[in-house]
């Protein structure tokens, strides 16, 4: 399961990586309208309607470069079968754990793939600055306008130009819990922050430390703490302030951010609340994030705030359903009507405007591909913010819940802020200072130290 926080720093060392050879797409002669000419193999088929205008692409190849590797790559490849049937073109898939460093080297070296799946808007901006990335064609822009919200389109836009449509997504605004514990105690899923705190107090009164957490993640230790603050900023200050904060239009130590960190502290630094089944408050710093929620299974903890991808960290055999061993609910705010959602995702960047490249971009931005991908992922672990995705095509209950949250008309999505901040902050001081904070440092010092690290240019 990809965890963007852990992988984020790789792009900053791109200049040190060595370039790799890329298998180029087939050469061709296209007409003045940018199509291949001829009759598309998908002509007359409803599911191919958006792709027939690109002509007959038989024998052509689209080279895709991505950090999505095995075993997740199988579902990706299987989801392209309809594209080949509709166009005649094939997809050459290259997954690499070194993607984030290598893709920049390739773009700068004139050796870019046709398509890259970019996991952070900040990395997309870096690639656009190489001048190798092409603006998205109108068909892609039209699909994004139809199937995604303005917030998602903005993450694929650099300096006013739209380059990259969203691909997959994840939801981070989740609280994991035990349905069995809820049933035994007569609890219901809270829909407001006040309800969540009331439940926490009830659990504590029963002798259960209600919350468990873990910030340890090797060289990326601290990133789970940044998620906590980001979710609190969205709930106490709102999405507009969140955007100003991540862009440094307000300082990192703005009073509104201090309020948000104090709210996180009302749980994480409360000795009556944490660290259920593990230790005291300071134990959060040394508890691996993968293990942070496991005490829920033993009834030693009631809640664990972590993203949808945490589903992969439960032991084999754990039933992850609304009536099973564990499940998750949306992390509520002060009222039930507003739905700020923290998350992440990938974006499709193209390095040329060949017909086969544009056809594949169009396919990936459509509701058709979103449903093909859902059906090609029978074991779950994937979701999209595409509003044309039929939730019934998803098999995993947590994926279905994620999709329903992303498709909620009241939901306002915001990308993980630390993934968008300068590396000195987002994967540097922010991580470090959240560890210092959870081990005893006060809110003011924590935010002041992060603010000092923000680059001046």
MOWOUR-V71380 format. One record per run of one state. SS is the DSSP state (h for helix, s for strand, l for the rest). FROM is the first residue (numbers start at 1). TO is the last residue. If there is no record, write none. Layout:
((SS/FROM/TO) (SS/FROM/TO))
This chain:
((l/1/3) (h/4/16) (l/17/45) (h/46/48) (l/49/51) (h/52/54) (l/55/60) (s/61/66) (l/67/72) (h/73/78) (l/79/80) (h/81/87) (l/88/89) (s/90/95) (l/96/98) (h/99/108) (l/109/114) (s/115/118) (l/119/120) (h/121/129) (l/130/133) (s/134/134) (l/135/137) (h/138/147) (l/148/149) (h/150/155) (l/156/156) (s/157/158) (l/159/160) (s/161/162) (l/163/164) (s/165/171) (l/172/173) (s/174/177) (l/178/178) (h/179/185) (l/186/192) (h/193/205) (l/206/210) (s/211/211) (l/212/215) (s/216/216) (l/217/217) (h/218/220) (l/221/222) (h/223/236) (l/237/238) (h/239/246) (l/247/254) (h/255/268) (l/269/280) (h/281/286) (l/287/287) (s/288/288) (h/289/291) (l/292/293) (h/294/298) (l/299/302) (s/303/305) (l/306/307) (h/308/313) (l/314/319) (s/320/320) (l/321/325) (s/326/330) (l/331/338) (s/339/350) (l/351/354) (h/355/364) (l/365/366) (h/367/375) (l/376/390) (h/391/393) (l/394/396) (h/397/407) (l/408/410) (s/411/415) (l/416/416) (h/417/419) (l/420/422) (h/423/438) (l/439/442) (h/443/453) (l/454/457))
